[in-house]
Amino acid sequence: MTKPSLPELLQAAVTAVGGTERPGQVAMAEAVEEAIDGGSHLLVQAGTGTGKSLGYLVPALAHGERVVVATATLALQRQLVERDLPRTVDALHPQLRRRPEFAMLKGRSNYLCLHRLHEGAPQDEEEGLFDQFEAAAPTSKLGQDLLRMRDWADETETGDRDDLTPGVSDRAWSQVSVSSRECLGASKCAYGAECFAETARERAKLSEVVVTNHALLAIDSIEGAPVLPQHEVLIVDEAHELVSRVTGVATGELTPGQVNRAVRRAAKLVNEKAADQLQTAAEGFERLMELALPGRLEEIPEDLGYALMALRDACRTVVSAMGATRDRSVQDEDAVRKQALASVESVHDVAERVTNGSEWDVVWYERHDRFGASLRVAPMSVAGLLREKLFTDRSVVLTSATLKLGGDFNGVGASLGLAPEGTEGEDVPQWKGVDVGSPFDYRKQGILYVAKHLARPARDGDRGDMLDELTELIQAAGGRTLGLFSSMRAAQLAAEELRSRIPEYPILLQGEETLGELIKNFAADAKTCLFGTLSLWQGVDVPGPSCQLVVMDKIPFPRPDDPLMSARQKAVEEGGGNGFMAVAATHAALLMAQGAGRLVRASGDRGVVAVLDQRLATARYGSYLKASLPDFWFTTDRNQVRRSLAAIDAKARETEDT
């Protein structure tokens, strides 16, 4: 039997999911097939509506080697495992003559721990394990959640937190889950044979396609802790998120609360001398954290350095003492000991990393009204880590609707550790960038409007003219507005002001309800507006007339006092590059591209993306930012935009009436 062609397989898969084949999807599938067959790497930009999931799944399944698909959002993971993969496997089975298995794999703390559920959670204040079911009042929200999880444990096949509906609070889930450091290990745990996390890992080992998240991919690749099965092909969807997710995994944090928790957990398990040493070191660290001022620490102050070394050394002493001390009076001592060890080792690792003072790390101090003081350490760049760990011994495909910034892929490529496209050399990963376009006609479906007449925005300054402009735009659009603000404070001020100015248009505000509820209510009423900040820019998918105006209050450059971004910018400048363009402008371009992408989600969508920041039209870097956005029709004519919005609103209301 001849091998089925890629077009035949793609057509079968598209038919199975009830879609229509698109030129961009075909081009993407061919590029993915070429990369996999050649063992090379591919960056592929595929606009909204391309059908990129099938664009990479079909050639990957046809190739027959194990594939890991890493995504950033739960929504896409569920779509792949519950819809796209089952239908695609069924559709391709007659032609491939095999039925590839697939599985989802997450970090251990995402799965219910049967040991925690049945034996209880170690608590700082207790000698042994704490029976959360007895302690929590059955009428309290926590008590109800715990009882519901106990019933769910008897029914669930996966133990996956995301399969529990409705969900539970982080506090409730922490009572029945463990981190990888706290886990006893299947061989030592009485429930090891039934463990949900271990079952998921075994299922992944037997599967041809493993769907995971960026965080677990980062742990597997960078921390040298193999949690994913060996694979020949890696596909990173929502790849514009990868660098920030990897940075998050590689960031360490140290707080007084975290240190004191380690002290309490270790105190009953070590000798008095070791416990006193850690207690003294913790008190010294906490005292200094109360005095510190927020900001980057380019050099560690001498007194803080001594406090961290004392903390590091005390943690080493406690770890050694813990191995030599046994106390059978402690109920389920192994679990208590494992949790204490995890806490102490976490403190030790961050304290040691900061005291080592690597030139590749950025250290800073933060203070939050709610969470208190913290010391944080993050890599200056993850590009080198990604180049070394991600692009070796496998073919890597990275895809997103926003990878081509300023007209090429080199900016995103550099953040991933890749040399400019076409660069030759030993140990230089070879890659290709492909833009397969979008099925939408952006120039006919959308307008990019820059309010050039507004005053240049100043940091935290009064922007009365911007609020006037926003009010008029919302009125012209008849509501239907997604407001994307560069800070939560700006979103709150705008919502408060416009609620009093135009009460006929309800304003929903991020944080006042869950994101899911906000989006549901926004989509249900065309007159409603939704205001939010950065996390909303990528999380809203509302096709149709409910979202016909997307407003950005200003270009979302990083804050000048952002320790990590400013350090990265300075490092580029010291290397002779343009730090502003490489870091700040690239950051802004990516966010603006994601924000503008909220407007056109279907072929019938029409509307305006309004940027209330004159710099997009007047500054030298404006052309770079505009080149990163969909190819909307561009104007700075406020009257033209109001007429267009009014016409779009009238058309939408006419359609709704019929």
N, C-alpha and C positions, 0 to 999 in steps of 0.2 A: 504493500500500500504506500502510495506517495505521501510525503509529508504535507499536511495542509498548509496553504499559504497564510501569511499574516492577514491580508485583507479578508479572506474567508472566515478566519477565526474572529476577527474584530466584528464583522457583520453579524455573525451568530451571537456574539456577546451583547452587542447593542440591541438586537432584536429581543433578546431574553429579558433585558431590563426595561423594555418598552420605550427605548430612545430612538433617536435618528442619528445616523453617522454624519460626522462633520469633518470638513477638510482638515481643520486644526488637530482633531483627534487622530486622524489617519497619519498626519505628519509626525505627531508626537510618538505614536506607536512605532513608526518606522525608525525614528531617531533612537528610541529606547532599545529596540531590537539590535540596531547597529552597535550601540554602546555595549550591550551585554555580550554580543557575539565577539566583539573586539577586545573585551576586557578593559574598556576605557571608561571615562567618567563624562557625565552629561549634566548640564544645567539647562532646564527647559522651562520657559515661561509659557504658561497656558492660561489664557484669560478665563474669567467666569463664564460658565456655560459651555466650555470646550468638552467636558466629560473626561477630565484628566485621569480619574481613577481607572477607567477601562483603558485609557491610553497607555498606562504602565502595567496594569494587571495582565492584559492579554499577552503581550510579548514575554512577560516574566513567566507566566504559566506555561507558555509554549516552549520556553527554553528548557524547562525540566529540572533546573537546579533549585536548591533552597534559597528562598527570598525572604528578607526581613523588610517590612514596610513600617517606617516610623512616622508618626503624625504628631501634631501639637495639640489637637483638640479631641475631647471625648466624642463629640458629635461625629467627626470623621471616622474615628475608630469603630464606632457602632455602625455607621453606614457601611463600612467595608466588610465587617464581620457578619452583620445581620442581613444586608441586602446585596451589595455588589459581588462579594465572593461566592455566596451560595448560588446565585443566578448564573454567574460567569462559569463556575465549575460545571454546573449542570449543562450549560449551553455548549461548552467545549468538549465535554466527555465523549460524544460520539466520534468526533474528529481526532481527538488526542488519544483515544483508546485507554484513557486512565482518568481517575478522579482524584485530583490533588487534594490532600487534607490541608486544613488551615486552622489556626488557633490565635487567640489573643493572649499576650503576656504583659503583665505589669509588675511594678515593684511590690515587694512582700507586704508592705503596710496597706496595700489596697485590698488584701484578702482577709477574711475573717480568720482569726486564730482560735482553733478549738481548745487549745490549752488555756488561753486567757478566758475564753467563754466559760469553760467548766471549772477551772481552778481559781479564777479570779485574777485581778490585776495587782501587781506589787505596788504598794503605796508608801510614800515617804514617812508617813506618821505612824505606820503600823509595824509590828514585829514581822509579820509575814504577809500573806496575801489578803487582799481586801475583797470581800464578797460584794461586788457592786450591786447585785440584785437585791440583797438584804438592806444595803445602806441607802439606796436611792428610794425615795418615797414613790410607791406605785402610781400616785396621782400626779407626780411631777413630770415635766417633759422628759427629763433624763431617764426617770424610771420607766416611763412608757416606751421610750426608744429602746432601752435595754431589754425589756420584756418582748418587744416586737422582734428584736434581733435574735433572741433565744428561740422564738418560734420559727423565724426565717431560717435559722441554721439547720433545722430538721427538713426543710423543703428545698433549699438551694442546691444546685449541682455545682456551682462555680465558687460560691463564697465571695464573689467580687462585689465590692461596695457599690459599684455603679448599677448592679442588678437589683439593689434594694430600693423599692419605691413604695411610698415616698422616701426620700433620703433622710439621713440623721445628721446631727451636728458633729463637728470635729471632736468635741469633748466626749460625746457618746461613743463614737467610733474608736477613739483611743483606748477605751476600756476593753475592746475585744480584738485589738490588732497589735502587731509588734513590728518593729523595724528589723532589717536584716541583722543588725548588731545585737538586738535583744533576743532573736530567735535561738531556741535551744539546739536546733538542728534535728532533722528527721530521725536520726539514729538514737538520739537521747530523749526524745519527746514521746510521751505515752500515746500521743495522738498523731505521731509521724506518718503512720500508714494511711490516715484519712485526711492529711493536711491539704487544704485547698491550694495553697501556694505551690507546694511540691507537685500536686496533680497538674496544675497549669504548666509548670516547667517540663514535666514529663510529656504532656500533650504537645508542647511546642517542639520538643526534640523529635517527635514523630511526624511533624507537619512539614509540608513543602513551603507553605507561606505562613510567616509569623508576623502578626500585627502588634506593634508596641508603641511606646511614646518616646518623645525626644529625650526625656530625662533618663529613662532606662537605657537608651542607646548611649547617652553620655557616660553613664556609670560603667557600662560594658566596655566602651572604647577607651575611656580616659583614665578611669580609676584602676584598670587592670583587674577588675573583678568580673570574670566571665559569667554573665547571667543569661545571655542569649545563645542559642545553639549556633554552631559553626554554619556559615552561610557564604554563598558565592556572589550574591547580588544584594545590594542595599539600596532601597528606594526611600528617600526622605521627602515626604509630602509636607506642605506648608513650610517649606525650607527657609523662608524668610525669618522664621522664628528660631531656627536652630542655634544660632550664635548666642542669643540671649538665654535660651534654655540651658545650653552647655555652661555658660558663664554662671548661671544660677547654681548648677550642680557643683561647680568648682569653687563656689564662694563659701567661706567659713564665717561663723558668727560666734561671739562670746558675750554673754550677758551675766550680770550678777545673779539673776534668778536661776539661770542655767547652772552656774557654778555652785550655788547654794543647794540646788537639787541634787547635784552629784555628791556634795558633802553629806547630805541626809541619807542618801541611798547607800553610801559606802560605810557610814559610821558603825553600823551593827555588824559589819562583816570583816573588819580589820582590827588590829591591836590599837590601843589607846594612843600610842605615840604617833602612828601613821595618821589616825583620824585627826588628832590635834594639829599636825603639820598642815593637813589640807584645810582645816578650819581657819587657821591663822592666815594662810595664803589667800583664802577666799575673802576674808575680811579686809585684807590689804588691797586686793583688787577692787572690791566694792567701794572702798573709801576713795580710791583714785578715780573711779568711774563717775562719782558724784561731782568731782571737781573739773573734769575734762570739758573742753569746749568742742562743739561739733566741727567737723571738717576733716580734710585729708591730713594724715600724719606722714609727711615725707621722711621724717626721721622720728623714731619712737622716743618720746621723752624718757630721760634716764630713770625717773622714779617708776614710770609705767613699765619700762623694760625690766627693772628689778622685780616688780610685782608679778609680771608674766613668767619670768624665769622661776620664781618661787612657786608659782602655780604649776608650771610644767614639772618641776622636780617633785613636788608633793604628789602629783598625779602618778608619777612613776613609782614612788614609794608605795602608794596605795594599791596600785596594780600588782606589785610584787607581794605585798602583804596579803592581798585577797587570795592569792594562790596558795598561801601557806596556812590560811585560817579556815576552819570549818566550824559551823555552829548548828548542830542538829535540832536546836530548839526553834529555829526559824522554819516555819512551814514552807514546804516546796522551795528549799534553799537554792536549788539550781536556777530557778526562774528569777528569784530575787537577786542572786549573784550576777546573773547575766545582764539584768537591767542596770544594776549598779555599775558593772564593768563598762557597759555601753556609754553611760553618762560620763564616767571618769575619762575614758579614752577619747571621747568627743572633745572634752575640755582640754585634755593634754595635746591633742593634734592641732587645735587652733592656736593654743598658746605657743607651742613649738614653732609653728609656721610663722607666726608674727615675730617671734624672737630671732628666728633665722634670718629675717630681713632680706628676702630675695629681691633683687632689682626688678624681677618680672612680676612682683605682686604689688597691689595697691592696698594700703591700710587706711581706714578712716573710722571716725567716731560719729555716732548718730544719737540723737535723743528725741524720743517720741513722747507726746503727752500721755498716750495710752500704754505704750509698751516699755517706757523707760529707756535707759541708756544701753547702747550696744557697741561693741568693737567688731568691725567687719574687715575681711581680707578677701580680695578677689584677684584673679590673674589680669595683668595689664592687657593681655590679648589671649584669645584661645586659638588664634590662627595656626600657630606652630603645633599645638596639640592636635588640632583637627587634621592638619597636613600629615602628621606622623602617624596618627592612630586611625583616622577614618579612611584615607585613600590608599590603603595598602592591602594587598591580598584579596581584593574583591572589586567588582565593578560598582560604582556609586552613581545613582541617578537622583538629582535634586530638582524638585519641581514646586512651583508656586505661581500665583497670578502676578506676583511682584518680585522679580529677580533682576530685571533689566532696569537699572537706575541711570538716569542721565544719558540714555541711549545705548548703553552696552552692559555686559555682565561682569566687567572687571572689578567694579566696586564690591559687589557681593562676593565675587571670587576671592578677592584679597582678604575679606573677613573670614573666609573659610580656609585660608592658608594656601590658596592657589595662585600661581604666577599668572601674569596676563595671558589671555588666550593665545595659543600659538607659540608660547615660549618653549624652546628646546633645551634639554640638558639632562644630565644624569640625576636621578632621584627627583625629577620634577614631574609631578603627576600631570598626565596629558588629559585635557578636557576640551569640551566643545560646548558653546552656548547656542541654543536654538529658541527662537520666539515663534510659536505656532499661531500667534494671533488670537482673535476672539470671534465668535459667531455674531457679535453685536456690531452695529454700525454706530460707533460712538459719536461721530460728527453729526449724525442725524438724530440721535437719541438724547444727547446731553450737551449742555453748555457749561464751560468753565468761566466763571465770572470772578474777576478780581476787583474789589472795591478800592480802586486807585485813589479816590478822593479822600479816603479816611487818613487821619493822622497816623504817623508811624507808631506802632504799639511800643510802649515802654514797659519794662518789667514791673508788674504789680501796680501799674498806673491806672488812673481813672480813664475808662474808655466809653464815655457817654455817647460819642459819635458812633461807635460800633454798636451800642445797644439800640440807638435810633435806627441804624441800617438794618439790624436784625429784626426789629419790630416790623418795619415796612416790608421786608422780604417775606416774613411769615404771613402777614396780612395778604400780600399778593398771591401767595401759594395756597391760601385757605387752610393754613395749618400744615400738615403733611411734612413736617420738618424734623430731620435728625441733626441736632446740634452737637458738634464734636469740639470740645474745649481742651486747651493745652494744660489746664490744671483743674482740680476739683473745686477750688475756691472760685475760679472764673465761672464754672458751670453753675455753682450755687448762687452766685451774685446775679447771673443772667436770668436764672429761673425765678428768683425772688422778684426781680424788677419787672420781668415780662408778665408774670402772673397778675401783677397789679395793673399793668398797662393794657393788656389784651386778655381779659378774663374769659372771653368767649372761646379762646383756644387753650385747652388744657395742656399744662406743661408737666410732663413726667420727668423725674430727676433720678439719676443713678444713685443707688444707696437707699432710697426710700422704699423700694421693694426688691425682690430678687430679680436678677437680670432676665430670667425666663418670663416672669410676670410682666415686667416692663415691656419687653418686646411683644408679648401677646396683646397687651392693652394698646400699645402703639399701633399694631397692625389692625386692630379691631375698629378703630375710630379714625377716619381720615382727618378730622380737625385737630387731632392730638399731635403734640410735639414731644420729642424725647431728647433730653439733654444729658450728656455724660462726658467722661474723660477718656484717657488713652485705652483703657481696657475695653471700651465700647467700640473702638475703631475697627476692630476685627471680628466682633462677636455678633453683629446685626445682619440678618439676612431676611429682608422684608421686600420681596418683589411686589409690584403692583402700585396702585395709586396712594397707598398710605405713606410712601416715602418718595417725594418728588423734589425735595430740596435738602441737600446736605450742606451744612454750614461748618466751616472751620474758622474759629475766632482768630487764630494766628498761626504762622508757620511753627510747627512743633519742634523747635531746636531743643536740645538738652538744656537744663538749667545751668547757668555759668558755674554754680557751686556744686554741681554733681561731681563727686570725687572721682568716680571711675571714668566717666566720659572726659572730664577735663584732663585727667592723667593720660588717657589714650591720645587725646589731641596734642598734648605737649610732647609726648614721645614721638609722634609722627613729625612734628616740627623740628625736634632735635635731630631727627634722621634726615632732614633736608626736604621733607614733603610738606604738603599743604594740609595741616592738621584740621583746619575748619572744614574743608571740602571732604576730606577722608573720613571724618568722624561726625561732626555736627550736621553737615549738609546731607550726608548719606543716611543718617538716622532720621532726619526730617523727611527726606524723599520717600523712604520706606513707609513711614507712618502716613504721609499724605496719599501715597498710592493706595494703601489699604483703606484709608478713609474715603477717598474718591470712588473706590470700588464698591461702596455701599449703594450707590445710586442706581446703576443699571444691573439688575439681577435677572432680567428676562427680556425676551425680544420685544415685548410691548411696552417696556418701561420708558418714560420720558422725564426729563427734569433738569435741574441746575445744581452744580457744585459751586458754592459761593465761598471764596476765601477772603475774609475781612482783614486782610493784611496787604498793604500796598507794596511791600517788598517783593512779592511774587512777580509784580510787573515792573518794578523799578531797580531792584538790586541786580548786581552782576550774576549772582548765583541763581537768579530767578529762572533763567532758561534751563539750567540743569534740573531744577525741581519740576518745571513744567514738562520736560522731556521724560520724566519718570511717571507721569500721570497718563490715564487713558486719553486718546486723541479726540477730546471734546472740541466743539467749536468754541473759540476763545473770544471774550469781550471784556471791556472795562466800562461799557455803557450801561449805567444803572437803570435808565428808563427802558432800554431794550429788554433788560432782564425782567423788570417788573411786568412788562407787557407779555413776555413769553410765559412767565409763571402764571399770570392770570388766565392766559389761553389754555395752558395745560390743566389748570384747576377746573376751568369751565368744561373742558372735554371730559375730565375724570368724573365730574358731578353728573354730566349728561349720561355717561355710561352707567354710573351707579343707579340713576333714576330708571333706566330701562332694564 
